[in-house]
Amino acid sequence: MLIYKIFRPAEFAELIARGESAGAPVDRADGFVHFSTGEQVRETAARHFSGEDGLWLLACDGAGLGPALRWEVSRGGAAFPHLYRVLRAADVVWARPLPLGTGGHRFGEDVGAG
């Protein structure tokens, strides 16, 4: 199952340059990297990245993250994937720009497909 992380440009640049990242400031403060499922990521973008352009959408294989990935109840009582270690560039299955359109961010049709 693919899970998703949204990065701002500087956060994505750090991942590429260093080969790993502790995530966004909120991730560092909380002690884990916040992820969303395909069903959750659009709401995550709308709530936390509204109006922001230049974002990156990263997909990771949840099973490949091993025991450091924990599913914990968060927004609305839903279980969200949280990574309790740094995110490594090698963990990323794919990364692509997340463009901002007139109605919000434009996700590919494959996001949320599993």
Phi, psi and omega per residue, in radians:
M1 nan 2.249 3.080
L2 -1.407 2.434 2.999
I3 -2.140 2.786 -2.926
Y4 -2.219 2.536 3.072
K5 -2.250 2.350 3.054
I6 -1.802 2.225 3.111
F7 -2.094 2.509 2.944
R8 -1.350 2.859 -3.059
P9 -0.935 -0.788 -3.110
A10 -1.146 -0.624 3.126
E11 -1.189 -0.732 3.104
F12 -1.156 -0.709 3.120
A13 -1.067 -0.676 3.097
E14 -1.103 -0.762 3.120
L15 -1.024 -0.770 -3.127
I16 -1.195 -0.794 -3.067
A17 -1.208 -0.741 -3.054
R18 -1.660 -0.325 -3.089
G19 1.463 -0.005 3.093
E20 -2.818 2.845 3.137
S21 -2.674 2.468 3.009
A22 -1.463 0.029 3.060
G23 1.695 -2.858 3.141
A24 -1.330 2.937 3.106
P25 -0.918 -0.669 3.126
V26 -1.151 -0.632 3.103
D27 -1.134 -0.806 -3.127
R28 -1.091 -0.704 3.132
A29 -1.172 -0.664 -3.098
D30 -1.453 -0.303 3.113
G31 1.509 0.248 3.081
F32 -2.749 2.794 3.111
V33 -1.589 2.102 3.134
H34 -1.323 2.289 3.012
F35 -2.151 2.938 3.047
S36 -2.335 2.668 2.991
T37 -1.379 3.019 3.080
G38 -1.061 -0.561 3.130
E39 -1.341 -0.369 -3.065
Q40 -1.742 -0.397 -2.911
V41 -1.164 -0.558 3.125
R42 -1.154 -0.732 3.100
E43 -1.181 -0.650 3.071
T44 -1.024 -0.800 3.125
A45 -1.078 -0.775 -3.111
A46 -1.156 -0.671 -3.090
R47 -1.356 -0.713 -2.958
H48 -1.927 -0.200 -3.079
F49 -2.328 0.381 -3.091
S50 -0.964 2.223 3.085
G51 1.372 -0.048 -3.125
E52 -1.507 2.267 3.092
D53 -1.862 2.880 3.102
G54 1.460 0.206 -3.110
L55 -1.325 2.814 3.065
W56 -2.112 2.408 3.046
L57 -1.868 2.151 3.131
L58 -1.959 2.429 3.069
A59 -2.003 2.361 3.097
C60 -2.259 2.619 3.051
D61 -1.418 1.949 -3.089
G62 -0.994 -0.720 -3.125
A63 -1.127 -0.563 -3.121
G64 -1.280 -0.200 -3.127
L65 -1.478 -0.165 3.031
G66 1.192 -2.756 -3.036
P67 -1.217 -0.185 3.090
A68 -1.264 -0.241 3.095
L69 -1.611 2.142 3.128
R70 -2.156 2.481 3.090
W71 -1.705 2.072 -3.057
E72 -2.281 2.512 -3.138
V73 -1.202 2.324 -3.114
S74 -2.498 -2.291 -3.044
R75 -0.825 2.150 3.053
G76 1.144 0.325 -3.137
G77 1.387 0.098 -3.140
A78 -1.479 2.610 3.074
A79 -1.449 2.222 3.121
F80 -2.015 2.568 3.071
P81 -1.408 2.260 3.129
H82 -2.200 2.266 -3.109
L83 -1.759 2.048 -3.106
Y84 -1.681 0.944 2.981
R85 -2.945 3.046 3.090
V86 -1.165 2.656 3.001
L87 -1.487 2.197 3.135
R88 -1.734 2.552 3.103
A89 -0.981 -0.604 3.135
A90 -1.161 -0.323 3.110
D91 -1.311 -0.343 -2.999
V92 -1.448 2.116 3.095
V93 -1.323 -0.785 3.020
W94 -2.708 2.749 3.071
A95 -2.426 2.415 3.116
R96 -2.655 2.744 3.095
P97 -1.037 2.573 3.081
L98 -2.007 1.526 -3.032
P99 -1.196 2.639 3.099
L100 -1.723 2.130 3.095
G101 -1.858 -3.057 -3.115
T102 -1.161 -0.486 -3.130
G103 -1.821 0.259 -3.110
G104 2.089 -2.910 -3.106
H105 -1.274 2.546 -3.099
R106 -1.817 1.893 3.103
F107 -1.638 2.619 3.054
G108 -1.229 2.756 3.136
E109 -1.116 -0.379 -3.125
D110 -1.354 -0.284 -3.128
V111 -1.315 2.137 -3.100
G112 1.688 -0.048 3.141
A113 -1.419 -0.054 3.106
G114 2.137 nan nan
